[in-house]
């Protein structure tokens, strides 16, 4: 009973700290802007409304993202979006977003703690390592300030892949070729959760996994075992991730899309050594709360291991060297040559720092354990690292984010219109409460809302004002969003070519009917909008719906069957071990 209470205590204290930190940030019920907050809030609001209408599989955006039918739900992984949408049923909108952030922090902490224990840390040590990793300033900045939603969820699962690769490296010592079920399961679960959270993070982790695999194939024995286990893991991961991958690939092949462009290379996206040190050790408000850094504890871990090298074990040395290489690989010294190549699509190369931060959080504990034999002294140092992490994070959060944003932020107290459109700049400094949460769904210009539009698509007044066009004239139109569709109400002229304020995709089949349930054939015009010809009858309402493709249902079936199959195998193996 005491051991069980102690076990939960290790989760209770971090959970309370995360809750208090988030309560401090939103103490007046405000949700502050982030570079991507509006985009992801739109996605969560979109899925919430689809689920409320009983639709589990959104195809196009109709409740948000300007209500023009963009393919955002299909083109972006949505696992954490579903979580956020479900929370919107339970909590007020802003509170639901904070609960979502708390859950992400707890997932990140729990995964890191479990991996730490698997790597021989004690319960206390794994808790400390996981905590200082989770509250690292650049990670908290990405969650609260930048609101890099899918990315931070993907980060939460990267330690699973790291652990799997460590185990894979150990399996190369003998000449036996066989399936390592635990390693394969870690690879499958880790990569699948990353894919379903953030596609670019998956691409990055896959790239580093390929480099690590090449190292094993060159310098280790039993190459067949490495390839065999990775191949099996890859096949299962693809099957399990088919729920996203199949619709994504079909949409890419079926349309010529304008993919999101990479940002320009700056110190912010790929820092140099001066920038890294400055963000870790400076107390200036304009540099202390940034994502392009590794934090003070990571630096201390590197210095500590180097200065006590002769006392460190092999894992601690390897982890430190690998971390330094990863940090260097995300800096401007490398990327100033790569940004002009196809690899330039990997914007913000400093994303890879998360792997180094995790490894260095572990090595900070291993370093102390290897150097100091006194448990009392170890515990004092663990406590010191924890307090240092808390102090630096809260100091940076207050002076690097909350104070500036409170001084500049504006309330979104109106709904934008074509007469008063809001560009991105003011959005960078907004704050919202529950009663004006939906206001951020209507901004015309923002990041993400126009991703994956058809190539050569042009914005126009009809789309911005959501008005039907007949005879080249905009008609007064009332718009009512429905799941995967929109209802347009307007006094339409009979037998007239009619352009709807909805984007059309070749990979999507649309159903269009009027208030008399008459069906219409449609075309996609030069501006990639849906166009019809009205019938010889009074028409004052058009209902446009995107049909969920059969291939999407097939993809969901494949993923669900694979998941059930894995659960059955895991359950049987557990029962065998108990016997």
N, C-alpha and C positions, 0 to 999 in steps of 0.2 A: 504493500500500500504506500509506504514511504517512497520507494523507488518510482512508483507511478506518479506520485505527486511531484517529485523532483523532476521527472521527465517533462511534465506539463509546465513546470515552473520555467524551464529553459525556453519555452515558447511564449509564456505569459508576459515576461518582462519585455522582450523585444516587441511583442504585439502592443503592449501598453505604450511603449515609447513611440512606435509608428503612429498610433492613434493620437497621442498628445501632440506630436509634431504636426500632423495634418490638421488637427483642431486649431493649433496655433496659426497655421497658414490661413485657414478659412474661418477664423473665429467670429467674423461678422456675417457668415453665411455667403461669402463671396467665392466665386470661382474665377481665378485670374487667367489672363490670356497666356498662351504659349504659342510657339511657332506653328504647331500642328493641332492645337486644342480645338479650334473651330472645325477643322476637317473631321477629326475623330468624334467630336460631339455630334456632328451631322450624321456620321455613320451609326453611332449608337442610337440616336433619335430615329433614324431610318429603320433599323432593325426592330426597335421597340414597337413602332407602329405596324410593321409587317407581322410581328408575333401577335400583337393585339388583334389583328385581322385574321389570325389563324394560319398565316403563311410562314412556314419554317425556312423557305428557300427564296430569299429576294434575288431578283435578276437585275433590275434597274432601280435607280434612285428616283422616287416620286414624291416622297415626303420631305426631302431635303436636297442639298446640292443643287439649288435653284429649280428643282422640280421639272427638269427638262429630259429626264429619262437617261441619265448617264449610266455607264456600265460599271461604275465604281463597285457595287456589291459583288460582281462577278470577278473583277480583276484584283481585288485586294483580299488577302487572307482574313478570316473573320472570327476565329475562335474567341479571342478576348472581347470582340464586339458583342457576341452573343451573351457573354457574362455581363457586360455593361448594360445591355438591353434588358436582361432579366432583373437587374437591380433597379431599373427605372420603374418596375412594377411595385417594388417594395418600399422605396424611399422617394422623397421629393427629388427633383432632377439634380440639383447641385449636391445634395447630400449623397445621392447615389454615385456621383462621380468621385467623391472623396472615399466612399466605401470601396469603390473599384480600385482606387490607388492603394488603399490599405491592403486589399486582397493581393494585389500584385507584389507589394513589399513582403507580405507574409509568404507567398509562394516562392519568391526569390530567396528569402532567408531560409525557408524550410528545405529547399532543394540543395542549397549550398551547405547547410548543416548536415544533411544526410550524406552528401558526397564527402565532407570532411571526416565523418565517422568511418566511412568506407576506406578512407586513406589512413586509418589508424589513429586519428585524433580521438581524445576522450569526449564525453558529452559536453563538459565544460569548455574544452578547447575548441570543439567544432562549433559550439554556440558563439564563442567570442569571434572566431574567424568569420563565420557567416554574418554576424552582426556588423563587424567593421567593414566587411565587403558591401553589405546592403546599404549602409548609410554613408558610403563614400560620396564626397561632394559631387563629382561628375555624374554619378548615378542618380542622386536626388535631384540634381539640376535637370536631367533628362526627363524625370517623372513629373516634377512640379512646375518647372519653369518652361522647358521646351515642349513638354507633353508629347514626347515621342512614343506614343502609345503602343503600337505593334512592336516597335523595336525593343522597348524595355521588357515586354512580355517574352519576346524571343530570347533576350539576354538571360531571363530567369532559368531557361532550360539548357543553356550552353554548358554549365558544369556537368550535366549528364553525359554530354558528348566527350568532354575532357576526360572524365573518369573512364569512359569506354575505351578511349584511345590509349590511356595509360595501361589498362588491362590488356589491350591488344598488343601493346609493345612487350608486355611480360610473356605473352603466349608464344613469342617467337624464339624462346630459349630451347625448346625441344623440337623434335622432328615429326611430332604427331600432327596429322591434319584432321581436324574435326570441328564440329560446331561448338562454340562456346556460347551457350544459351544466354547467360547473364550479360555477356558483352554485347551480343546481338540485340537483346532486349533494350539495353541502355542506348545503343545507337538508334534503334528504331523509335523508341519513345522520345529521345532527345531531338532527333532530326524531324520527326513528325510534328511535334509541338512547336518547333521553330518555324517549319514551313507554314503551319496553320496560324502563325502569329505575324510573321514578317518575312516576305519573300527575299528581300535583299540580304537580310541577316543570314538566311539559309545559304544563299550564294557565297557569302563571305566565309562562313564556317565550312562549307564544302570545299572551297579553295584551300583553306588552311589544312583541312583533313587530307586533301590530295597531296599537299607538300609533305605532311607528316608521314603519309603512306609511302611516298617516294623514298623518304629517309629510311623507313623500315626495310623496304625492298633492297636498298643499296647496302645497308650496314648490318642488317640482322639476318638470322637464319630463318628457315621455314617460311619462305615467301608465299608458298601456296596456301598456307593456313591463313595468312593475312588477307590475301585476295579472296579466299573462299568465304570467310566470315563477313568481309565487307560487301561482297556480292549478294549474299543472302540478306544481309541487313538492308541493302539498297532496294532489293526487290520488294521486301515487306513494307519498307517505308513508302515506296511509290504507291503500292496498293492501299495502304492506310491513309495516304494523303490525297488519294484520287478525288475525294470530295471537293477539293480546291483545284487540283492540277488539271483534271480533265476539262471543266468549264473554262479555265484560264487559257489552256492551249487551244481549244476549239475557237474561242473568241479571238485569239491572236491570229490563228490561221484563217478565220472566216472574214476578218476585217483588216483594212489597212488603217492602223491606229497611230495616233500621235502619242508616243510614250512619254512619260515625264522626263524632262531634261535634267541633267546633273548641274549642280551649282558650280560656280567658278572656284578654282583652288585658292584658298586663302589660309592664313595662319589659323583661322578658326576651324577650318575643315581638316587641315593637316599641319599641326603645330611644329615648331622647331624646338630645340632643347631649351632655349631661353623662355619660350612660352610655357613649356612644361614646368619648369622651376618656378616661374612667376605665379602661375595659377595654383601651385601647391603651397608656396611659402609666403606669398604676399598677403597683406591685410588691406589692400586697396579695394574699394567697393566695386570698381569696374572690372576686376579680374579674378575675384575670389569665388565666383559661382558660375563656372563654365563647364561644358561637357568635354572639351578637348584637353583633358588632363587625366592624371592617374591618382591624384590625391596624395596627401602627406604620408599616410601609413605605407603605401606602396613604395614610396621613395625610401622611407626608413627601413623597410624590409630589404630592399636592394643593398643599401649601405651596410646594414647589419650582417647580411650573409657574406658580402665581400670582405668585410673586416674580420670575420670569424670563419673564414673559408675552411680552414683546417679542422674545425670542429663540426662541420655540417655533414649530414648524411647525403647519399647519392641523390635521393629524390629532391631534397631541398636545393642542392646545387643545380640539378637539371631544370627544376621548375623556375629558378631565378634566371638562368641563362635563356630559357625559352621565353620568359616574360620580357626580358630585355630585347630579344630579337623581335618579338611581336610589337612592342612599343616602337622600336625603330622602323618597323615595316609600315606603321601608320603615320609616320612623320613626313614633313615636306621634303626631306632629303631624298626620299624614294619617289614620292608622288609627283614631284615637279616634272619628272620624266615620264610618268605613266598616265597623267591626266589627259594627254593629247592622244592616247591610244584607246582602243575599245574598252580597256579597264576603267576609263574615266567615268563610266556609268556608275561605278561604285563611289558615289559621292560621300563626303564626310568619312575619309579613311580612318579617322580616329575612333570609329565604331569598334574597331578590333581591340581597343584598349581594355574593353570589358573582360576579355579572357585573361589578360595580364593582371588586371586588378584582382580577379578571383584567385589566380595562382599566387600572387604576392600576399594576399590576405592569409592564405594557408601557410606560406613560407614564413610570414611574420611570427606565427605560432610555433612552427617547427624550429625556427631559428632560436627562439627563446628556450624551447625544450631541450635542444641539443647543447646549448651553452651552459644553462643553469640547472644544477641538480636539485636544488632546494625547492620543494613544492610551494613553500610559503613565498619565496622570492618570485617564482614563476607566476603565482596567482596575483601578486602585487603588480607585476609587469603586464599581465593580461588586463587587469583592471585599469592600469594606466593607458594602455592602447585604446581600450573601450572609451574611457573618459575623454581622451584626446580626439577620437573620432566624433564623439557627440559634440564636444565643444566646437571643433572646426566646422562641422556641418551646420549647427544652429547659428553660429556666428556668420558663416557665409550666406545661409538662407535669409537671415534678417537683413544684413547690410548689403549683400550682393543682389538680393531679389525683392524682398518684401518692401523695404523702405523706398527704393526707386519706383517700383510699380505702383505703390500707394500714392506716391507723389504725382505720378503721371496718368494713372488709369482713368478712363471715363466709363460711365455706365452706358450700357446699350439700351437706352430708354426709348428707342423708337424703332420701327420696322423700316428698313431701307426700301426705297422705291426708285424708279428710273429717274425721278427728279432729284432724289437725294441718294445716289449710290455711294457706298462706302468702300474706299480702296483699302489695300492691305495695311497701310501705315497706321491708321487709327486702331485697327483691329489688334495690332501688336500691343496695345495698351488698354484693352478693355477689361472690365470686371462685371460679372453678372450674378444675380441672385435667382432664387427659384421662380419669381414672378416674371422675369424677363429672359429666362433661359432659351425660349424658342426664338427670340430675336436673332440669335446668331445663326439660325438656319436660313435666313433670307439674304445674306450678303452676296452680292453678285461677284465680286472679285475677291478671291482668297486662294490659298494653296490647296491643291487636292481636288477641289470640286470639278475641275475641268480636265482631270487626268483621264487618259485613254479615250479621248474623243476621236471620232473618225478623222482621218487625215484630210486636210484642206477645209475643215469645218470652220465657218466664220460666225462670230457672235453678231447678232442683229437686234434691232429694237423689239421685234416681235417676240423673240425668245426672252429678252430681258423683262418685257412687260407681260409675257405669257398670253399673247393674243393670237387668235387665228387670223390668217391672211386670205382674203378673197379679192380677186381683181386687183391685186397689188395693194389693197388697202387693209389696214389693221382694224379688226372688228372687236368691239367691246366683248370681253370673254371672262367668264367666271370659271375658276379652276378649283376642282376638288380632287385631291390626291386619294388614290385607293391603292391597295397592295398590288405592286407590279403594274400600276397603270394610273391614268388620270381621266377624270370626267370633265369635258369642256362644255360649258353652256353658253350659247350665243345664238342670235337670230341669223341663220345662214341662208344664203341665196341658193335656190334650186339649180341643179345641173351646172355647178360652177367648180372650177379647179380650186382646191382648198389646201392650204399649207398649215399643218398643225405645229404648235410650239413644242415639239418633242423630237429629239434626235433619234434617227433610225440606224440600226446596225444590221448588217447582212446576216450575221450569225444568229439573230433573234427573229422569231416569228411573232408577228403582232396580230391581234384580233381587234377589229374596229367595227363598232355597230352604233346605230343611232337610238333615239328614244323609243322607236317603234321596233327595236330588235332586228332591224335590217342590217345585214353585214356588208362591208365594203372591202374591195380590193385596194391595195395601196402601192405606192412607189416610194423610193427614197430619192429626193431631188438632188440637185447639184450641191446644195448646202447641207446635205445629209439629214434633212428633216423629212418626216413622214408627210406624204401628200396623197389626197384622195380627190374624187369628183363626186359631189353631192348628187343625190338621186332626185327624181322629179316628184318630190313630195316635201311637205313641211318638215324641216329638221331644225331643232333647237338644242339638241344635245348629242354629243359624240363621246362614246366610251372607248378608250384606247387601252389595251392591256398587252403586256409582253408575256408570251407563253413560256413556261418553264420547259427548257429543252428536254427531250427524252434522255439524252446523253447525261444530263445532270442527275436525273433519277438513277441512272445506271451507276454513275460515279458514287453517289451516296450509298447505294446498295453494296458496291464493292468494298468501300471503306468500312461500312458497318459489319459486313460478313467477316472481313479481315480482323476487325477489332474483337468480335465475338470469338473467333478462332484462337486469337492470342490469349484471351481471357481464359478459355477452356484449357489450353495448354498450361498456362501459369497455375491454374487451380489444381490440375492433376499433378503437376510437379510438386506443388506445396503439400498435397495430401501424401505423396510418396515419401517426402522428407519427414513428415510427421509419423508415418508408419515405421 
